[in-house]
């Protein structure tokens, strides 16, 4: 299964609460943090909520 490398690129300060909570749910706490997640519909939905705060790339 494909994995996704998600990196936080922008701050959550001043963002809506649901966006801050989505970052935390993904395991991102600060700018530059990186997590690797399985490519599942739930994760894709979280990514779609905050595309302006993160960078995503596929990892094999």
N, C-alpha and C positions, 0 to 999 in steps of 0.2 A: 504494500500500500504506500502511496505517496505521502511524504511528510512536508510540512510547511515550516519554514524558518520565519518567525515573526520578530521584528525589531521595533522598539518604540523609538520614534524619531522626533516627536514633539511632546511638549509638556501637557499635562492634564489640568493645569491651573486655569480656571476660568471656563472650563467646559461644563456641559450639562452633566448631571449626576449619573445618568445611565451610561454615558461615555466613560466616565471615571470608573464606574463599577465594571464595565466591560474590560477595560485595561487590567484591572485587578483579577478578574475571572480568568483572563489569559495568562496571568502570572507575571505581568509587567508592572514594575514599581517605579522605575526612573528612566530617563532618557538614556538610550544605549543598551538597555536590557534586551536580551535575546532569549526566546524560547522556541523549542521545536515541538510542533503538535501534529497529530495525525490529521490527514485531509478528510474531514467529515463534514456533513451539512451543518452541524451545530457550530463548529469552528468557523466555517465559511460565513455563517450568519453574523458571528461576532466581528469578524474581519470587515464585513460589509457595513457594520455600524460605525466603525472608526477608521476608514481608509486614510483620512487626512492626518492621523496621528502615528501611523505605523508604516513599515515597509515589509513586504511579503515576497518570499521567493520559494520555489519548490526545491526540495532536496531529495535525492534518491536514497 
